Amino acid sequence: MESIQWAIGYTFVIGYMRELKILEDFYPRNVTKETERWQPPTNRWVKVNFDGRFYNDLEASSSSIIIRDNKGLIMGATCNWNRNIPSEEVTEALEVLQAVQFAQEIGFRKVKVEGDSLMIISKLRMQGMDMSEVSNYICVAKQIIMGFESFKFQYIKRGGNRVAYLLMKEGFIQKRDVRWVKVVIRESVVVEERNLCRTT
C-alpha cells in the first residue's frame, strides 16, 4: 500500500510539472528581463518551497509544501486544507509554520525555506517579539527552527515557486490533506525539473 501511495505521489507531482511545461510552450511569456527560476540548494541542504491562498467566503485556506534536495529530487510534498482561517495574514503565517513542521517531521537538519510571502518571512527574520495577529504562529515557527543545525528563510517571486503554486491549487480541489513522503524519483524526474527551470 505504501509503495502504491509513493507511485501516486510521483505521478501527481510530475504530471503537474509536465502540464506547466506544455502551457509554457504553447503560451510563451513576453519578458523584458530574466525570469526568476527555482535553484537547487547547496550540498547537504534541502529547499522547502511553500505557497497558499485564502478563501474568504469559505473561511479556509489551501497551502502546499514541496521539499527538494541539491539534485532537485523530491523528498516530500503535501497539500493542506485549513479550516476556520480568519484572514490572508493568518493564511501566510500558517503556510510557513506548516513548512518548517514538515521539514522537522521528515528529519532534515539543514533547511532553506522559500516562499512569496515577504511580510511573514520578514517577521521571522526580525529579532524580538511579534505583536501582530500571527504572533503565535511566528513564535512556534521560531522555536522549531532552533532545533535545526542550519536554517535560512528566503523570499522568492512566483516565477521561482511555480510547483508549490500548482500543488496549492490541487489542495483547493481536494479540500483535504494529502501527503507524499520519501517519494522515489527516477532520473527522468530530474530531467523534467531541469526543463521546468529553463528560461523561456
C-alpha positions in Angstrom: 0.0 0.0 0.0 2.8 2.4 0.9 4.6 1.8 -2.5 1.3 2.5 -4.3 1.0 5.8 -2.4 4.5 6.7 -3.4 3.7 5.9 -7.1 0.6 8.1 -6.9 2.6 10.9 -5.4 5.2 10.6 -8.1 2.6 10.7 -10.9 0.7 13.6 -9.4 3.7 15.9 -8.9 5.4 15.1 -12.1 2.2 15.4 -14.0 1.8 19.0 -12.9 5.4 19.7 -13.9 4.7 18.4 -17.4 1.5 20.3 -17.6 3.2 23.6 -16.7 6.0 22.9 -19.3 3.3 22.3 -22.0 1.5 25.5 -21.1 4.7 27.5 -21.3 5.5 26.1 -24.7 2.1 27.0 -26.1 1.8 30.4 -24.3 5.3 31.8 -24.1 5.6 34.9 -21.9 7.0 38.2 -23.1 9.6 39.1 -20.6 12.0 42.0 -20.7 14.3 40.6 -18.1 15.4 37.1 -16.9 12.6 35.2 -15.2 13.3 34.1 -11.7 13.8 30.4 -11.5 13.9 27.7 -8.8 17.5 27.0 -7.9 18.7 23.9 -6.0 20.2 24.3 -2.5 23.8 23.6 -1.7 25.1 20.2 -0.9 23.5 18.5 2.2 20.8 21.1 2.3 17.2 20.8 1.3 14.9 23.5 0.0 11.3 23.8 1.2 9.0 25.8 -1.1 5.5 26.7 0.1 2.5 28.6 -1.2 -1.1 29.1 -0.2 -4.3 31.0 -0.8 -7.1 32.4 1.4 -10.7 31.8 0.5 -12.7 34.4 2.4 -16.1 33.0 1.5 -15.2 29.6 2.9 -13.1 30.9 5.8 -10.5 28.4 4.7 -7.1 28.2 3.0 -5.2 25.9 0.8 -1.5 25.5 1.3 1.3 23.4 -0.3 4.8 22.4 0.5 7.4 20.6 -1.6 10.9 19.6 -0.4 13.8 19.0 -2.8 17.4 18.2 -2.3 20.5 19.7 -4.1 19.9 17.4 -7.1 16.3 18.5 -7.4 14.9 15.2 -6.2 11.6 15.4 -4.3 11.9 14.4 -0.7 8.4 15.1 0.2 5.3 17.1 -0.8 2.0 18.0 0.9 -1.3 19.8 0.2 -3.2 21.1 3.2 -6.8 22.2 3.5 -7.1 24.5 6.5 -10.4 25.4 8.1 -11.5 28.4 10.3 -9.0 30.7 8.8 -9.8 34.4 9.5 -7.5 36.3 7.2 -4.9 36.4 4.5 -2.2 37.2 7.1 -3.0 34.1 9.1 -3.0 32.0 5.9 0.6 33.1 5.1 1.8 32.6 8.6 0.3 29.1 8.7 1.9 28.2 5.4 5.4 28.9 6.8 4.7 27.1 10.1 3.5 24.0 8.2 6.6 24.2 6.1 9.0 24.1 9.0 6.9 21.5 10.8 7.0 19.2 7.7 10.8 19.5 7.4 11.2 18.8 11.1 8.9 15.7 10.9 10.9 14.2 8.0 14.1 14.8 9.9 16.1 17.3 7.8 18.9 19.2 9.6 19.9 21.9 7.0 16.9 23.6 5.6 16.2 26.6 3.4 12.6 27.8 3.2 11.4 29.8 0.2 8.1 31.4 -0.4 6.5 34.5 -1.9 5.1 35.8 1.4 7.6 38.7 2.0 5.7 40.0 5.1 5.8 36.7 7.0 9.4 36.0 6.1 10.4 39.4 7.3 8.7 38.8 10.6 10.6 35.5 11.0 13.9 37.3 10.4 13.2 40.0 12.9 14.6 39.9 16.4 12.3 40.3 19.4 8.6 39.6 19.9 6.0 39.9 17.2 2.8 41.6 18.4 0.6 41.1 15.3 -2.4 38.8 14.6 0.0 36.0 13.7 2.4 36.2 16.7 1.6 32.7 17.9 2.5 31.2 14.5 5.7 33.2 14.3 6.7 32.2 17.8 6.1 28.5 17.2 8.0 28.6 13.9 11.0 30.2 15.6 11.0 27.6 18.3 11.1 24.8 15.7 13.9 26.3 13.7 16.1 26.4 16.8 16.2 22.6 16.5 17.8 22.6 13.1 21.5 22.5 12.5 21.3 25.3 9.9 18.3 27.3 8.7 17.5 30.1 6.2 14.4 32.0 5.1 14.3 33.3 1.5 11.8 35.4 -0.3 11.2 34.3 -3.9 8.8 35.6 -6.6 6.1 33.4 -8.0 8.2 32.5 -11.0 10.6 30.5 -8.9 7.8 29.0 -6.8 5.5 27.5 -9.5 5.5 23.9 -8.5 4.3 24.8 -5.0 1.7 27.1 -6.6 0.3 24.2 -8.6 0.2 22.0 -5.6 -1.7 24.7 -3.7 -4.3 24.7 -6.4 -4.6 20.9 -6.1 -5.2 21.4 -2.3 -8.2 23.6 -3.2 -9.6 20.9 -5.5 -9.1 18.1 -3.0 -10.2 20.1 0.1 -8.4 17.6 2.3 -4.8 17.0 3.5 -2.7 14.9 1.1 0.9 14.0 1.8 3.7 12.2 0.0 6.9 11.4 1.9 10.1 9.8 0.7 8.9 9.6 -2.9 11.4 7.7 -5.0 12.2 9.8 -8.0 13.9 8.4 -11.1 16.4 10.2 -13.3 13.6 11.2 -15.7 12.2 13.4 -13.0 15.5 15.4 -12.7 15.2 16.0 -16.5 11.6 17.3 -16.1 12.8 19.6 -13.3 15.6 21.0 -15.4 13.2 21.6 -18.3 10.9 23.4 -16.0 13.7 25.7 -14.8 14.8 26.8 -18.3 14.2 30.3 -19.3 11.6 30.6 -22.0 
